[in-house]
Amino acid sequence: MPEPILISIAAALAAKGATGLYDLVKRKFAKDPVAIAALEAASAAPDDTQPISALAERLHQAEVNDQEFAYALRAEWQKLPGTLTTHGGVHNQVTGNVTGKVVQAGDVQGNISL
C-alpha cells in the first residue's frame, strides 16, 4: 500500500496542478505502458479515487525500484506551495471571508474547547 504522501502526489498529478512534477513522472513512466496508462487514467478522472490509487501504487513501485527517482519525486513535491515539508508539520490556509474559529495545532494533549 502506498504512503499517504503518494496518494497526495497522485492526486496533484491527476489534476495536472504541478507541471514540474507531472513532467518528472511522465519521463520516468515513458518506457512503461502500464504506468503511462495509470497516469493518463488518473488525469482523465481527477476526482475518481480508483485511478488515483492505481497511480499512487505505480509511484510506489517506481520509488522502490529507483531511489534517485524517489528522491527527485519528493524534492519536486516539496517545491509546491502548500505541501508539508517537515514530518509532523501543520499547514492551514484560510482565504476569503471567514466567520467562526480556526485552530492550527500539532500534538494536542487533552481537550480543546472553543
PyRosetta script that sets phi, psi and omega in degrees:
from pyrosetta import init, pose_from_sequence

init()
pose = pose_from_sequence("MPEPILISIAAALAAKGATGLYDLVKRKFAKDPVAIAALEAASAAPDDTQPISALAERLHQAEVNDQEFAYALRAEWQKLPGTLTTHGGVHNQVTGNVTGKVVQAGDVQGNISL")
pose.set_psi(1, 131.2)
pose.set_omega(1, -179.5)
pose.set_phi(2, -69.1)
pose.set_psi(2, 152.9)
pose.set_omega(2, 175.8)
pose.set_phi(3, -64.3)
pose.set_psi(3, 153.3)
pose.set_omega(3, 177.5)
pose.set_phi(4, -55.4)
pose.set_psi(4, -33.6)
pose.set_omega(4, 179.9)
pose.set_phi(5, -63.2)
pose.set_psi(5, -33.8)
pose.set_omega(5, 179.0)
pose.set_phi(6, -70.1)
pose.set_psi(6, -31.2)
pose.set_omega(6, 173.4)
pose.set_phi(7, -64.1)
pose.set_psi(7, -42.9)
pose.set_omega(7, 178.3)
pose.set_phi(8, -63.9)
pose.set_psi(8, -42.7)
pose.set_omega(8, 178.5)
pose.set_phi(9, -63.9)
pose.set_psi(9, -43.8)
pose.set_omega(9, 179.0)
pose.set_phi(10, -60.8)
pose.set_psi(10, -40.2)
pose.set_omega(10, 178.4)
pose.set_phi(11, -65.0)
pose.set_psi(11, -40.6)
pose.set_omega(11, 177.4)
pose.set_phi(12, -65.2)
pose.set_psi(12, -39.2)
pose.set_omega(12, 177.3)
pose.set_phi(13, -64.5)
pose.set_psi(13, -42.6)
pose.set_omega(13, -179.5)
pose.set_phi(14, -60.9)
pose.set_psi(14, -38.2)
pose.set_omega(14, -179.8)
pose.set_phi(15, -81.4)
pose.set_psi(15, -5.4)
pose.set_omega(15, -177.3)
pose.set_phi(16, 51.9)
pose.set_psi(16, 37.1)
pose.set_omega(16, -179.2)
pose.set_phi(17, -89.3)
pose.set_psi(17, 0.2)
pose.set_omega(17, -176.1)
pose.set_phi(18, -138.7)
pose.set_psi(18, 89.3)
pose.set_omega(18, -172.9)
pose.set_phi(19, -58.4)
pose.set_psi(19, -47.8)
pose.set_omega(19, -179.3)
pose.set_phi(20, -61.8)
pose.set_psi(20, -41.1)
pose.set_omega(20, 178.6)
pose.set_phi(21, -65.1)
pose.set_psi(21, -45.2)
pose.set_omega(21, 179.7)
pose.set_phi(22, -61.2)
pose.set_psi(22, -45.3)
pose.set_omega(22, 179.9)
pose.set_phi(23, -63.1)
pose.set_psi(23, -41.1)
pose.set_omega(23, 178.0)
pose.set_phi(24, -59.5)
pose.set_psi(24, -47.7)
pose.set_omega(24, -178.0)
pose.set_phi(25, -68.8)
pose.set_psi(25, -40.7)
pose.set_omega(25, 179.5)
pose.set_phi(26, -61.8)
pose.set_psi(26, -40.7)
pose.set_omega(26, 176.9)
pose.set_phi(27, -63.8)
pose.set_psi(27, -43.1)
pose.set_omega(27, -179.4)
pose.set_phi(28, -63.5)
pose.set_psi(28, -40.6)
pose.set_omega(28, -176.2)
pose.set_phi(29, -84.6)
pose.set_psi(29, -4.2)
pose.set_omega(29, -171.4)
pose.set_phi(30, -51.9)
pose.set_psi(30, -36.3)
pose.set_omega(30, -177.1)
pose.set_phi(31, -97.9)
pose.set_psi(31, 9.8)
pose.set_omega(31, -179.1)
pose.set_phi(32, -122.4)
pose.set_psi(32, 97.9)
pose.set_omega(32, -175.7)
pose.set_phi(33, -60.7)
pose.set_psi(33, -31.9)
pose.set_omega(33, 179.7)
pose.set_phi(34, -69.5)
pose.set_psi(34, -41.5)
pose.set_omega(34, 178.4)
pose.set_phi(35, -66.9)
pose.set_psi(35, -42.3)
pose.set_omega(35, 177.2)
pose.set_phi(36, -60.8)
pose.set_psi(36, -41.5)
pose.set_omega(36, 178.4)
pose.set_phi(37, -62.0)
pose.set_psi(37, -38.7)
pose.set_omega(37, 178.0)
pose.set_phi(38, -65.3)
pose.set_psi(38, -41.6)
pose.set_omega(38, 178.2)
pose.set_phi(39, -63.3)
pose.set_psi(39, -44.9)
pose.set_omega(39, -179.5)
pose.set_phi(40, -67.6)
pose.set_psi(40, -38.9)
pose.set_omega(40, 178.7)
pose.set_phi(41, -64.5)
pose.set_psi(41, -41.7)
pose.set_omega(41, 178.4)
pose.set_phi(42, -66.2)
pose.set_psi(42, -39.3)
pose.set_omega(42, 179.3)
pose.set_phi(43, -66.5)
pose.set_psi(43, -32.3)
pose.set_omega(43, -179.7)
pose.set_phi(44, -76.2)
pose.set_psi(44, -21.6)
pose.set_omega(44, -178.2)
pose.set_phi(45, -138.3)
pose.set_psi(45, 68.0)
pose.set_omega(45, -173.8)
pose.set_phi(46, -65.2)
pose.set_psi(46, -11.9)
pose.set_omega(46, 179.2)
pose.set_phi(47, -101.8)
pose.set_psi(47, 1.6)
pose.set_omega(47, -177.8)
pose.set_phi(48, -97.4)
pose.set_psi(48, 122.1)
pose.set_omega(48, -175.0)
pose.set_phi(49, -69.5)
pose.set_psi(49, -29.3)
pose.set_omega(49, -176.8)
pose.set_phi(50, -64.2)
pose.set_psi(50, -51.3)
pose.set_omega(50, 178.9)
pose.set_phi(51, -66.2)
pose.set_psi(51, -30.7)
pose.set_omega(51, 177.8)
pose.set_phi(52, -68.3)
pose.set_psi(52, -41.0)
pose.set_omega(52, 176.7)
pose.set_phi(53, -64.0)
pose.set_psi(53, -39.8)
pose.set_omega(53, 178.7)
pose.set_phi(54, -64.7)
pose.set_psi(54, -40.0)
pose.set_omega(54, 177.4)
pose.set_phi(55, -66.1)
pose.set_psi(55, -41.6)
pose.set_omega(55, 178.0)
pose.set_phi(56, -60.3)
pose.set_psi(56, -39.0)
pose.set_omega(56, 177.6)
pose.set_phi(57, -64.3)
pose.set_psi(57, -40.5)
pose.set_omega(57, 176.5)
pose.set_phi(58, -64.2)
pose.set_psi(58, -40.3)
pose.set_omega(58, 177.1)
pose.set_phi(59, -62.7)
pose.set_psi(59, -41.7)
pose.set_omega(59, 178.5)
pose.set_phi(60, -59.4)
pose.set_psi(60, -48.2)
pose.set_omega(60, 179.7)
pose.set_phi(61, -62.5)
pose.set_psi(61, -39.9)
pose.set_omega(61, 178.2)
pose.set_phi(62, -63.4)
pose.set_psi(62, -39.8)
pose.set_omega(62, 178.1)
pose.set_phi(63, -66.7)
pose.set_psi(63, -40.8)
pose.set_omega(63, 179.5)
pose.set_phi(64, -62.3)
pose.set_psi(64, -40.4)
pose.set_omega(64, -175.9)
pose.set_phi(65, -84.3)
pose.set_psi(65, -15.1)
pose.set_omega(65, -174.5)
pose.set_phi(66, -147.1)
pose.set_psi(66, 97.1)
pose.set_omega(66, -177.8)
pose.set_phi(67, -63.9)
pose.set_psi(67, -33.4)
pose.set_omega(67, 177.5)
pose.set_phi(68, -64.3)
pose.set_psi(68, -41.4)
pose.set_omega(68, 176.6)
pose.set_phi(69, -64.2)
pose.set_psi(69, -42.1)
pose.set_omega(69, 179.1)
pose.set_phi(70, -56.9)
pose.set_psi(70, -46.4)
pose.set_omega(70, 179.5)
pose.set_phi(71, -63.7)
pose.set_psi(71, -46.0)
pose.set_omega(71, -178.2)
pose.set_phi(72, -64.0)
pose.set_psi(72, -40.3)
pose.set_omega(72, 179.9)
pose.set_phi(73, -62.0)
pose.set_psi(73, -47.4)
pose.set_omega(73, -178.3)
pose.set_phi(74, -70.3)
pose.set_psi(74, -34.7)
pose.set_omega(74, 177.2)
pose.set_phi(75, -65.8)
pose.set_psi(75, -42.0)
pose.set_omega(75, 178.7)
pose.set_phi(76, -66.5)
pose.set_psi(76, -38.2)
pose.set_omega(76, 177.9)
pose.set_phi(77, -61.3)
pose.set_psi(77, -42.0)
pose.set_omega(77, -177.7)
pose.set_phi(78, -68.2)
pose.set_psi(78, -19.5)
pose.set_omega(78, 177.9)
pose.set_phi(79, -73.4)
pose.set_psi(79, -19.8)
pose.set_omega(79, -176.0)
pose.set_phi(80, -75.3)
pose.set_psi(80, 139.9)
pose.set_omega(80, 177.2)
pose.set_phi(81, -65.8)
pose.set_psi(81, 138.8)
pose.set_omega(81, 176.1)
pose.set_phi(82, 90.2)
pose.set_psi(82, -2.0)
pose.set_omega(82, 177.6)
pose.set_phi(83, -88.5)
pose.set_psi(83, 150.6)
pose.set_omega(83, 178.2)
pose.set_phi(84, -82.8)
pose.set_psi(84, 120.1)
pose.set_omega(84, -177.1)
pose.set_phi(85, -101.7)
pose.set_psi(85, -3.2)
pose.set_omega(85, 177.5)
pose.set_phi(86, -127.6)
pose.set_psi(86, 149.4)
pose.set_omega(86, 178.9)
pose.set_phi(87, -65.3)
pose.set_psi(87, 129.4)
pose.set_omega(87, 176.9)
pose.set_phi(88, 79.2)
pose.set_psi(88, 10.0)
pose.set_omega(88, -178.6)
pose.set_phi(89, -71.6)
pose.set_psi(89, 161.2)
pose.set_omega(89, 177.2)
pose.set_phi(90, -125.8)
pose.set_psi(90, 136.5)
pose.set_omega(90, -179.9)
pose.set_phi(91, -137.4)
pose.set_psi(91, 119.7)
pose.set_omega(91, 173.4)
pose.set_phi(92, -114.8)
pose.set_psi(92, 143.7)
pose.set_omega(92, 173.3)
pose.set_phi(93, -137.4)
pose.set_psi(93, 115.8)
pose.set_omega(93, -178.4)
pose.set_phi(94, -117.6)
pose.set_psi(94, 126.0)
pose.set_omega(94, 179.6)
pose.set_phi(95, -132.7)
pose.set_psi(95, 163.3)
pose.set_omega(95, 177.8)
pose.set_phi(96, 80.0)
pose.set_psi(96, -169.7)
pose.set_omega(96, 178.2)
pose.set_phi(97, -78.7)
pose.set_psi(97, 120.8)
pose.set_omega(97, -176.8)
pose.set_phi(98, -121.8)
pose.set_psi(98, 132.5)
pose.set_omega(98, 170.9)
pose.set_phi(99, -122.8)
pose.set_psi(99, 149.7)
pose.set_omega(99, -177.8)
pose.set_phi(100, 103.1)
pose.set_psi(100, -161.7)
pose.set_omega(100, -173.1)
pose.set_phi(101, -114.0)
pose.set_psi(101, 148.0)
pose.set_omega(101, 174.4)
pose.set_phi(102, -126.3)
pose.set_psi(102, 132.1)
pose.set_omega(102, 179.9)
pose.set_phi(103, -121.8)
pose.set_psi(103, 132.6)
pose.set_omega(103, 171.8)
pose.set_phi(104, -118.9)
pose.set_psi(104, 123.3)
pose.set_omega(104, -176.0)
pose.set_phi(105, -144.9)
pose.set_psi(105, 148.5)
pose.set_omega(105, 171.8)
pose.set_phi(106, -94.7)
pose.set_psi(106, -110.0)
pose.set_omega(106, 178.6)
pose.set_phi(107, -86.0)
pose.set_psi(107, 126.9)
pose.set_omega(107, 179.8)
pose.set_phi(108, -114.9)
pose.set_psi(108, 129.2)
pose.set_omega(108, 176.8)
pose.set_phi(109, -112.8)
pose.set_psi(109, 113.3)
pose.set_omega(109, -178.9)
pose.set_phi(110, 102.6)
pose.set_psi(110, -165.2)
pose.set_omega(110, -175.4)
pose.set_phi(111, -92.3)
pose.set_psi(111, 158.9)
pose.set_omega(111, 172.1)
pose.set_phi(112, -123.2)
pose.set_psi(112, 129.2)
pose.set_omega(112, 176.0)
pose.set_phi(113, -123.3)
pose.set_psi(113, 133.7)
pose.set_omega(113, 178.6)
pose.set_phi(114, -121.0)
pose.dump_pdb("model.pdb")
